[in-house]
Amino acid sequence: MAVEKIPSEDIFDQATANLLVKAGLGLSIGVVASALLFKRRMWPVTFFTGAGVGAAYADAQRIFDSVNTLGLPVKNANTQPKDSA
């Protein structure tokens, strides 16, 4: 018997993988920029890693709260149909 994955686990896995990839890319870009351009200072590494984490956080918000996705109509659940009586 196979264990079924809950769809929210897939979303969490996607957000976590996205975080690892973007933070890793930011870290590597920061190391290269620090070594080549900024005389081996620490701030480029911190800046680019933070930018990668921020981009991953924005993507995670979009993944978890798909109501705020551009192009989708927002439906108001509080509106009541008018009675024609």
N, CA, C and O of each residue as an XYZ file, in Angstrom:
340
protein
N       0.844     -1.178      0.000
C       0.000      0.000      0.000
C       0.893      1.246      0.000
O       1.729      1.416      0.887
N       0.716      2.083     -0.966
C       1.507      3.303     -1.091
C       0.898      4.417     -0.252
O      -0.321      4.527     -0.124
N       1.754      5.220      0.302
C       1.308      6.359      1.101
C       0.993      7.505      0.160
O       1.830      7.898     -0.653
N      -0.206      8.040      0.266
C      -0.613      9.153     -0.598
C      -0.112     10.470     -0.020
O      -0.180     10.706      1.186
N       0.384     11.309     -0.895
C       0.841     12.619     -0.458
C      -0.329     13.592     -0.476
O      -1.169     13.574     -1.375
N      -0.355     14.420      0.517
C      -1.365     15.467      0.602
C      -0.919     16.597     -0.330
O       0.271     16.909     -0.373
N      -1.841     17.220     -1.080
C      -1.434     18.298     -1.999
C      -0.672     19.430     -1.312
O       0.190     20.053     -1.931
N      -0.980     19.706     -0.033
C      -0.258     20.770      0.653
C       1.203     20.391      0.870
O       2.061     21.270      0.945
N       1.502     19.081      0.974
C       2.889     18.657      1.102
C       3.646     18.929     -0.194
O       4.815     19.312     -0.163
N       2.985     18.732     -1.326
C       3.621     19.037     -2.604
C       3.926     20.526     -2.715
O       4.982     20.915     -3.213
N       3.010     21.345     -2.255
C       3.212     22.793     -2.302
C       4.353     23.189     -1.382
O       5.190     24.013     -1.750
N       4.396     22.608     -0.184
C       5.472     22.910      0.756
C       6.817     22.456      0.203
O       7.818     23.159      0.343
N       6.841     21.275     -0.431
C       8.075     20.789     -1.043
C       8.541     21.721     -2.159
O       9.735     21.983     -2.298
N       7.593     22.218     -2.953
C       7.936     23.131     -4.032
C       8.500     24.439     -3.481
O       9.479     24.966     -4.009
N       7.887     24.960     -2.424
C       8.363     26.208     -1.837
C       9.741     26.024     -1.202
O      10.589     26.911     -1.297
N       9.967     24.888     -0.560
C      11.262     24.628      0.061
C      12.361     24.465     -0.992
O      13.458     25.002     -0.839
N      12.061     23.729     -2.049
C      13.039     23.569     -3.124
C      13.348     24.908     -3.781
O      14.496     25.188     -4.125
N      12.325     25.728     -3.953
C      12.503     27.053     -4.527
C      13.416     27.906     -3.637
O      14.280     28.628     -4.133
N      13.212     27.812     -2.312
C      14.044     28.558     -1.368
C      15.501     28.117     -1.463
O      16.403     28.953     -1.504
N      15.731     26.811     -1.497
C      17.104     26.308     -1.554
C      17.810     26.712     -2.843
O      18.982     27.086     -2.826
N      17.096     26.634     -3.951
C      17.709     26.986     -5.237
C      18.020     28.476     -5.302
O      19.127     28.860     -5.680
N      17.062     29.316     -4.939
C      17.274     30.758     -5.070
C      18.281     31.282     -4.058
O      19.068     32.172     -4.378
N      18.269     30.738     -2.822
C      19.268     31.157     -1.842
C      20.657     30.680     -2.268
O      21.642     31.395     -2.081
N      20.738     29.489     -2.834
C      22.024     28.989     -3.315
C      22.570     29.798     -4.471
O      23.766     30.085     -4.529
N      21.690     30.169     -5.393
C      22.122     31.017     -6.507
C      22.574     32.387     -6.016
O      23.574     32.928     -6.488
N      21.827     32.943     -5.063
C      22.221     34.234     -4.497
C      23.549     34.155     -3.777
O      24.374     35.063     -3.875
N      23.757     33.053     -3.042
C      25.027     32.862     -2.350
C      26.187     32.765     -3.335
O      27.236     33.377     -3.133
N      25.991     31.999     -4.392
C      27.080     31.843     -5.363
C      27.352     33.134     -6.117
O      28.512     33.460     -6.368
N      26.325     33.869     -6.479
C      26.528     35.163     -7.144
C      27.229     36.133     -6.196
O      28.097     36.898     -6.617
N      26.854     36.103     -4.922
C      27.499     36.963     -3.938
C      28.964     36.644     -3.736
O      29.786     37.550     -3.596
N      29.304     35.346     -3.721
C      30.708     34.956     -3.564
C      31.522     35.413     -4.764
O      32.618     35.950     -4.606
N      30.994     35.204     -5.952
C      31.713     35.625     -7.161
C      31.857     37.146     -7.203
O      32.934     37.655     -7.514
N      30.794     37.868     -6.897
C      30.861     39.326     -6.905
C      31.827     39.828     -5.841
O      32.565     40.786     -6.070
N      31.824     39.185     -4.684
C      32.725     39.591     -3.614
C      34.178     39.362     -3.997
O      35.036     40.201     -3.721
N      34.455     38.230     -4.630
C      35.834     37.910     -4.991
C      36.336     38.769     -6.144
O      37.500     39.170     -6.157
N      35.464     39.057     -7.116
C      35.918     39.760     -8.311
C      35.811     41.279     -8.230
O      36.667     41.994     -8.751
N      34.773     41.765     -7.586
C      34.492     43.200     -7.667
C      34.706     43.980     -6.369
O      35.055     45.160     -6.415
N      34.504     43.349     -5.221
C      34.413     44.115     -3.978
C      35.498     43.770     -2.962
O      35.272     43.904     -1.760
N      36.654     43.334     -3.412
C      37.824     43.095     -2.554
C      37.516     42.170     -1.380
O      37.967     42.399     -0.258
N      36.761     41.148     -1.650
C      36.430     40.086     -0.690
C      35.753     40.610      0.576
O      36.109     40.232      1.692
N      34.797     41.465      0.381
C      33.961     41.938      1.486
C      32.817     40.952      1.713
O      32.522     40.124      0.852
N      32.185     41.045      2.860
C      31.114     40.111      3.193
C      29.745     40.602      2.719
O      28.852     39.782      2.506
N      29.555     41.888      2.551
C      28.220     42.401      2.272
C      27.631     41.928      0.941
O      26.415     41.744      0.885
N      28.400     41.715     -0.136
C      27.758     41.211     -1.358
C      27.173     39.808     -1.180
O      26.123     39.489     -1.738
N      27.861     38.975     -0.398
C      27.352     37.624     -0.137
C      26.037     37.712      0.621
O      25.068     37.035      0.276
N      26.005     38.543      1.649
C      24.786     38.709      2.440
C      23.669     39.315      1.609
O      22.522     38.875      1.693
N      23.994     40.315      0.812
C      22.977     40.986      0.008
C      22.334     40.046     -1.004
O      21.109     39.972     -1.088
N      23.147     39.330     -1.768
C      22.601     38.465     -2.810
C      21.903     37.236     -2.238
O      20.934     36.751     -2.822
N      22.381     36.727     -1.102
C      21.677     35.617     -0.454
C      20.313     36.095      0.049
O      19.313     35.391     -0.092
N      20.280     37.278      0.628
C      19.008     37.842      1.083
C      18.057     38.120     -0.066
O      16.848     37.934      0.068
N      18.590     38.559     -1.184
C      17.744     38.793     -2.360
C      17.154     37.481     -2.864
O      15.994     37.444     -3.276
N      17.942     36.400     -2.836
C      17.436     35.092     -3.235
C      16.364     34.583     -2.295
O      15.357     34.029     -2.736
N      16.575     34.769     -0.988
C      15.566     34.352     -0.005
C      14.302     35.189     -0.172
O      13.195     34.661     -0.069
N      14.453     36.480     -0.427
C      13.286     37.337     -0.630
C      12.486     36.946     -1.864
O      11.255     36.955     -1.841
N      13.177     36.606     -2.930
C      12.486     36.160     -4.143
C      11.759     34.842     -3.897
O      10.649     34.641     -4.388
N      12.385     33.946     -3.138
C      11.739     32.673     -2.814
C      10.526     32.895     -1.908
O       9.513     32.208     -2.038
N      10.634     33.848     -1.000
C       9.503     34.162     -0.114
C       8.334     34.717     -0.926
O       7.185     34.350     -0.681
N       8.611     35.586     -1.877
C       7.547     36.133     -2.719
C       6.889     35.026     -3.541
O       5.668     35.018     -3.702
N       7.684     34.096     -4.061
C       7.113     32.972     -4.805
C       6.288     32.066     -3.907
O       5.251     31.550     -4.326
N       6.745     31.866     -2.667
C       5.992     31.026     -1.733
C       4.647     31.670     -1.391
O       3.639     30.975     -1.268
N       4.631     32.981     -1.240
C       3.356     33.660     -1.003
C       2.414     33.449     -2.187
O       1.220     33.215     -1.999
N       2.945     33.529     -3.390
C       2.120     33.316     -4.576
C       1.633     31.881     -4.660
O       0.502     31.635     -5.078
N       2.475     30.927     -4.265
C       2.100     29.514     -4.324
C       1.021     29.199     -3.291
O       0.029     28.545     -3.612
N       1.208     29.657     -2.056
C       0.275     29.306     -0.986
C      -1.027     30.092     -1.047
O      -2.082     29.568     -0.691
N      -0.964     31.347     -1.496
C      -2.164     32.182     -1.556
C      -2.429     32.519     -3.015
O      -2.102     33.610     -3.480
N      -3.023     31.577     -3.729
C      -3.191     31.751     -5.167
C      -4.303     32.741     -5.519
O      -4.522     33.018     -6.699
N      -5.003     33.276     -4.526
C      -6.035     34.273     -4.800
C      -5.396     35.554     -5.324
O      -5.996     36.264     -6.131
N      -4.199     35.845     -4.874
C      -3.532     37.076     -5.266
C      -2.758     36.952     -6.575
O      -1.955     37.827     -6.898
N      -2.983     35.893     -7.323
C      -2.300     35.711     -8.589
C      -2.868     36.676     -9.624
O      -4.083     36.842     -9.733
N      -1.987     37.302    -10.372
C      -2.439     38.250    -11.381
C      -3.253     37.534    -12.455
O      -2.910     36.428    -12.873
N      -4.302     38.156    -12.884
C      -5.110     37.614    -13.958
C      -6.294     36.784    -13.498
O      -7.143     36.421    -14.312
N      -6.370     36.477    -12.210
C      -7.507     35.719    -11.711
C      -8.538     36.674    -11.122
O      -8.177     37.599    -10.394
N      -9.811     36.463    -11.428
C     -10.827     37.325    -10.828
C     -10.993     37.007     -9.346
O     -10.919     35.847     -8.941
N     -11.215     38.027     -8.552
C     -11.425     37.861     -7.118
C     -12.922     37.791     -6.871
O     -13.672     38.690     -7.251
N     -13.348     36.702     -6.223
C     -14.762     36.526     -5.927
C     -15.004     36.893     -4.475
O     -14.312     36.404     -3.582
N     -15.976     37.744     -4.241
C     -16.322     38.155     -2.889
C     -17.329     37.167     -2.326
O     -18.426     37.025     -2.866
N     -16.973     36.488     -1.253
C     -17.833     35.462     -0.671
C     -18.916     36.063      0.218
O     -19.845     35.356      0.608
N     -18.821     37.338      0.546
C     -19.770     37.954      1.476
C     -21.002     38.542      0.795
O     -21.925     38.975      1.485
N     -21.044     38.571     -0.500
C     -22.189     39.163     -1.178
C     -23.369     38.195     -1.155
O     -23.216     37.000     -1.405
N     -24.508     38.718     -0.860
C     -25.736     37.939     -0.791
C     -26.582     38.236     -2.033
O     -26.628     39.381     -2.483
N     -27.239     37.240     -2.583
C     -28.123     37.513     -3.727
C     -29.331     38.344     -3.268
O     -29.874     38.142     -2.181
N     -29.725     39.273     -4.125
C     -30.859     40.130     -3.772
C     -32.158     39.370     -3.960
O     -32.351     38.651     -4.940
N     -33.042     39.551     -2.991
C     -34.372     38.951     -3.093
C     -35.244     39.832     -3.966
O     -35.233     41.056     -3.835
N     -35.991     39.212     -4.849
C     -36.846     39.982     -5.753
C     -38.294     39.991     -5.268
O     -39.218     40.167     -6.062
N     -38.486     39.804     -3.987
C     -39.840     39.743     -3.449
C     -40.384     41.064     -3.103
O     -41.520     41.162     -2.638
